[in-house]
Amino acid sequence: MIMVKNIQFNDPLIIASGIIPDVPNYVNAVCEKYKPSAITTKTVTLNPLEPHKPPTVIKLHDGIYMNAIGLGNPGAKAINQINVLCPLIVSVGGSSINEIKEVVKVVENKAKIIEINVSSPNRKGYGESLSTLIGDIIENVKSVTKLPVFVKLGPWDNVVELAGKALEKGADGLTLINTIKGLIVDVETFKPILYYGTGGVSGRCLYPIALRIIRDVYEEYGVDIIGVGGVYEWTDVIGMLAVGAKLVGLGTVLIEKGFSVIEEIRKGLQSYLFEKGLKFEDIIGISVRK
């Protein structure tokens, strides 16, 4: 068992944001069949937001993708139609502090944790465009909810500094990391392949970057962290726990291998713990403390 802000999770394995569409029947089916410890919704804004025109997702290599969907979503009210036994971490976005605050008020009855997305690189005016306002965002959100509030940050040079600002204003934890902004050009047309131009690179190549950032932030603040980025094997989960993550989000691996990989990774973790005589709690942050 893992405790995060008085919420009990069976194990660290959760589904990261951006993987499951905010469609009630779909979310329910994934919860019941594959039993992740929590499901993070796709980022929702106050009103529906149209995704960018296709192409929005391209595969770069095995286990590596680039996307620029642009936070397309059905609007915050759609979350209220979701009824699942799995804990919901609701990812919240917006183009202003006030919009983010209003979204939180709409979705908080369904959420166990609020995750504020100030790191998506794929929609101007949203996500990373608001990262410098993180302190004010947290202050406003904490004024309207008693739920734990996590902030999702990107793989930036100033991520430790931004994490500090968020925590100073009352953030309960951090989700680390989001995608890295990238670009692929078509060699025939010499134009970007993605309609939006740039896109967020995700998958296996992110893992060592995510690990380094999680370690740096945990070492500085000792805060609760949801680790995300390039996790494919049970050994990757152990690595994230070792540098300070309490929960670990699965993303690209679910696209490539399907949701059944959750149980495969879970069995690997259980075998490892049994063999070593350890509990998850024994591993969290152990690499930083050594």
N, C-alpha and C positions, 0 to 999 in steps of 0.2 A: 504494500500500500504506500502511496505517496500523498502527502498533504500539501496543498497549495492554498494558503489563505483560508484555512479551515474547511477546504473542500477536499474530499477524499477521492483519489483516483486509483483504480486497480493496478495500473502499471503506467509507464511513461508514454505509451504509444497513443498519439492522437492524430487526427487528420488535419493537415494544414489548410489554411485559407486558399481559395482559388481552385480547389479540386472538385468539390461537390456543388452542383448548382442548387440554389435556394428553392428547390421544389420539394414540398412537404413529403410526398410519397417516396421520392428518391432518397431523401435524407433518412426517413424512417426505415426503409429497406436496408440501407447500409448499416445503420445502427443495429438492427435486429440480427442481421446475418453475420456481420464481421466483428461486432462488439469492440470498437475502438474505445479507449478510455474517455475520449471526448471528440467532438466534431467541431471544427472551426468553420463557420459559414464563409461564403464569399463576402467580400466587402459590400456593405449596403450603404446607400446614400438616402437622403430624405425622400426624394422622388426618383422614379425609374430613370435609369441612365442607359442610353443606347450604346452598345459596344462599338468599337471602331469597325470600319468596313474590312472585309477579308482581303488578303490573308492576315490572320491575327496570331497564328501559331505556326512555327516551323521547327522541324527536328534538325539539329545541327550535327549530332553524333549520337551513338547509343548512350542513352541516359542523360542527354543534354538537349534542352529545348530553348527557344526564345519566343516570347509572346508579347503582344501588345493588344490585349483585349480592351483595355482602357476602363476597367472597373464597371463594365456593363452589368446592370443588375435590375431586379424588378421593383426596387424601392423598399424602404425599411418595414413597411406594413406587412410585407410577405413573410417576415420572420414570425409574426404572430400566428401564422397558419401552421407552423411546424410544431408537432407534438411527438417528442421522442424521449426514450428513457436515458439515452446517452446525454451526458452534460454537454450543453452548447456553449462554445466560446464564440460570441458574436463579434465579427469584424466590422468596424464602423469607419466610414469615411465621409468626406464632405469637402466643399470648396471654401468653407469659412468656419470660424470657431463656433458661431451660432448654429450652423447647420449640423455640425458634429454633435453639439449638445442636444439638439432636438432629436436627432436619430437615437441617441442613447435613451432618451425619455420614451421613445416609441418601442424599443426592443428589450428594455431591461427586464420585463416580466418573463422573458424566455431564456435569458442568459444566466450562466453561472459566473462567467468572466466577460468583461468588455475588453476587446482588443482594438485599440485605435491605430488605424493605418495611416501613418505619416511617412510612408517610404515607397509606395508604388511609383515607379518611374514612367508610367505609361499613360498619363492623362494630365495635361497642363492645367494647373490650378487646383489639383487634388494631390493626395499622397505626399511625395517628397517636396512638393511646392510649399507645403505648410510646415515642414520640419523645423524651421527656425522659430515657429510660434509654439513649440511643444509645451513650454511652461504655462503659457496662457490657456492652451487647450486643456491641459490636465486640470488646472485650477477651475475652469468652467465646468468640465465634466464631473469632477468630484463634488461640485455644488449641487448636482441634480441626481446623483445615484450613490447608494451605499455599497454597490457591487465592487469587487476587486477590478481595478482598471490597469490593464497592461498596455504598453506602447510598442508597436512594431517598428523597428528601425532598420535602416539599410546598411550596406557594407561601405560606409564612408570613413574618411580619415578622422572626422570629428565625432564618431559614434560614441566614444566614451564620454566626451563632453556633453553631448545631447542627452545621453542616458542620465547623467548627473542632474541636468536641468529638469528632466521629467520626474526623477525621484525626489528632488528638492521640493517640487510642487505637489507631491503626494501620490505619484504613480506607485502601484502596488507590485509591479513587476514589468518585465520586458520580454518581447518576442524578438529573437535575433537569429537569422537576418532575413531581409527580403532579397529580391533578385538584383543582379548587377546590370546596369544599363549597357546594352551592346548594339551592334549594327552589322548587318550582312547586306552586301550589294550584289545584285544580279550582274554577272559578267557579260551578258548580252545587251542589256538595256542600260547598265551602269547606274541603275536606280535602286533604292532600298527594296528588299523583297517584301518586308512587312508594309502594309498600307500606311501605318503611322510613322514609319521610318525607323526609329530606334525601338528597342524592345528589351524586356527583362530576361536575362539569361538565367536559367534554372537548371538544377540537376547535379550530377556527380561532381562537376568541377567546382561547385560552391563549397563542398564539405570542408576542405582545409581552411578556407577563408572564414566560414562560419565558426569553426572550432577556435580559431585564433581570436575572433572578436568576442565570442562567449567567454573565453578565458580572461581576456583583458577586462571585460566589464565585471565579471564575477570577482576577479582579484581586487578590483577597485572598490566595489560596493557590496559584495556578498548578497545580492538581491535574488529573488525568485526569477528564473529565466525559462522561457519556452524556446528550445533550440530547434531551428529549422534550416535546412540547406544541404541537399545532396545525400541524405540518408538512404542507403540501399540495403544494408546488411545489419544484422544484430550487433556486429562489432562497431558499426558507426554509432549506434545508440549508446553503447557503453562509453565510447569516446566522448560523446556530448555530455553524458552524465558526469564523467570524470572531470571535465573542465567547468562544471557548474550548472548545467541545465537540469531542471527537475522533470519537465515534460519534453517530449521530442515529437515534432511534427513530421509526418510522412507526406510527401508531395509527388514529385516526378515519378518515384518508384511505383506509385499506384496507377499512374497513367501507363507506364510501360508493362507492369506485371499484373495489374489487377488488384482488387481489394483482398484477395486471398493471401497476398503476401504479408498482411498484418499478422495472421496466425503463424506463418512461417517464421517471421522475425520474433514473435512472442515466444515460440518454442525454443528458439536459439538462446534468447535471454534467460528463460527458465532453466535450461540445461547448464548454462554458464554459472548462474547463481548457485544452483545446487552443487555443482562440481567444486566451486570455490568456497562454499559455505557463507555466502554473502547475501545481504538484502540490498535493494535499490538504494536505500538511505545511506548505506555504507560507502557507496561509490560516488555520490553527488559531491563534486568539488574536490575529490581526493587528489587529483593531479595538481591542483592549485595549492593545496595545503602541504604537499610534500616538499 
